[in-house]
Amino acid sequence: MTLKAGNIIEGTVINITNFGAFIDVEGKTGLVHISEVADTFVKDIREHLKEQDKVKVKVISVDENGKISLSIKQAMPPKRSAKPIEIDWSGDRNKNSSANFEDIMSKFLKDSEERQQDVKRHQESKGRGYSRRS
């Protein structure tokens, strides 16, 4: 198989550095950057890979100088949840479903007015102890 962007091939880890791992693929050496090793944050690449590991990699790019960029995380199949999400389509979103819009709005306005009054009282009480001098 030729090294083309998008191909998924198997390679061997030949060297590990702080910024990534060098992988031998089809007799050539490519780099898997540390950000392309796993779906999660990788602080120490040596916790995920060791030399001589066989890994599946996706060829991200091959430039005109022969530099090969690889990805392990893009070669992995997409994660799917074990159980599908169940949605309640019955329409009963909450226990106040019988309340109409006007009732909900009047309750909101009453609560809002009470909060505004509390804020005004608090601000007035903060200013009582001080007087401005001209």
C-alpha positions in Angstrom: 0.0 0.0 0.0 1.4 3.4 -0.8 1.7 6.2 1.7 -1.2 8.5 0.8 -3.1 10.9 3.1 -6.2 9.1 4.5 -4.8 5.6 4.4 -4.8 3.5 7.6 -1.8 1.2 7.9 0.1 -0.7 10.6 3.5 0.5 11.8 6.1 -0.1 14.5 7.2 2.4 17.2 10.9 2.9 16.7 11.6 5.9 18.9 9.7 8.0 21.5 10.4 11.6 22.3 8.7 14.2 24.6 6.8 15.6 21.6 5.8 12.4 19.8 6.7 9.0 18.5 8.5 7.9 15.4 6.8 5.1 13.6 8.3 2.8 10.9 5.7 2.3 8.1 6.5 0.5 4.9 10.3 1.1 5.5 9.9 4.8 6.0 9.7 6.8 9.2 6.8 9.0 10.1 5.9 11.1 13.2 2.9 10.8 15.4 2.7 14.1 17.3 1.8 13.8 21.0 -1.6 15.5 20.3 -2.4 12.6 17.9 -1.7 9.7 20.3 -5.1 9.5 22.1 -8.5 11.2 22.4 -7.6 12.4 25.9 -4.8 14.8 27.0 -1.5 13.0 26.9 1.1 14.4 29.4 3.6 11.5 29.1 3.6 9.7 25.8 5.4 6.8 27.4 2.2 5.9 29.4 0.5 5.1 26.0 3.3 3.7 23.9 6.6 1.9 24.1 9.2 1.0 21.6 8.5 -2.0 19.3 4.7 -1.6 19.8 2.6 -2.4 16.7 0.1 0.4 16.1 -2.5 1.3 13.5 -1.9 4.8 12.2 -3.7 7.1 9.7 -1.5 9.0 7.3 -2.3 12.7 7.7 0.1 14.0 5.2 3.2 13.4 3.2 5.0 16.6 2.1 7.3 17.1 -0.9 10.4 16.5 1.2 9.0 13.0 2.3 8.0 14.1 5.8 5.2 11.8 6.9 2.7 13.0 9.5 0.7 10.2 11.2 -2.2 9.9 13.7 -3.1 7.1 16.1 -6.3 8.6 17.4 -7.7 9.2 13.9 -7.0 5.6 13.0 -9.2 4.4 15.9 -12.9 3.7 15.2 -15.3 6.4 16.5 -16.5 5.7 20.0 -20.2 4.9 20.3 -22.2 4.9 23.4 -23.1 1.5 24.7 -26.8 2.4 25.2 -28.9 4.7 23.0 -30.4 7.7 24.7 -34.0 7.4 25.6 -36.2 10.4 25.1 -39.6 10.9 26.7 -41.9 12.1 24.0 -45.0 12.1 26.1 -45.0 15.9 26.5 -45.0 15.9 30.4 -41.9 18.0 30.9 -42.6 18.9 34.5 -45.2 18.5 37.2 -46.6 22.0 36.5 -47.6 21.1 32.9 -51.2 22.1 33.7 -50.1 25.7 34.5 -50.6 28.0 31.6 -48.3 30.7 30.3 -50.0 33.6 32.2 -49.6 31.8 35.5 -45.9 31.1 34.9 -45.3 34.7 33.8 -47.1 36.2 36.8 -45.0 34.0 39.2 -41.8 35.1 37.4 -42.7 38.8 37.6 -43.6 38.5 41.3 -40.3 36.7 42.1 -38.4 39.2 40.0 -40.0 42.2 41.7 -39.1 40.8 45.2 -35.5 40.3 44.1 -35.3 43.8 42.8 -36.6 45.2 46.1 -34.0 43.2 48.0 -31.2 44.6 45.9 -32.5 48.2 46.3 -32.7 47.7 50.1 -29.2 46.3 50.3 -27.8 49.2 48.2 -29.6 51.8 50.3 -28.3 50.2 53.6 -24.7 50.3 52.3 -24.9 54.0 51.6 -26.4 55.1 54.9 -23.2 55.2 57.0 -21.4 57.6 54.6 -22.0 61.2 53.8 -20.5 63.2 51.0 -18.5 66.3 51.9 -18.4 69.1 49.4 
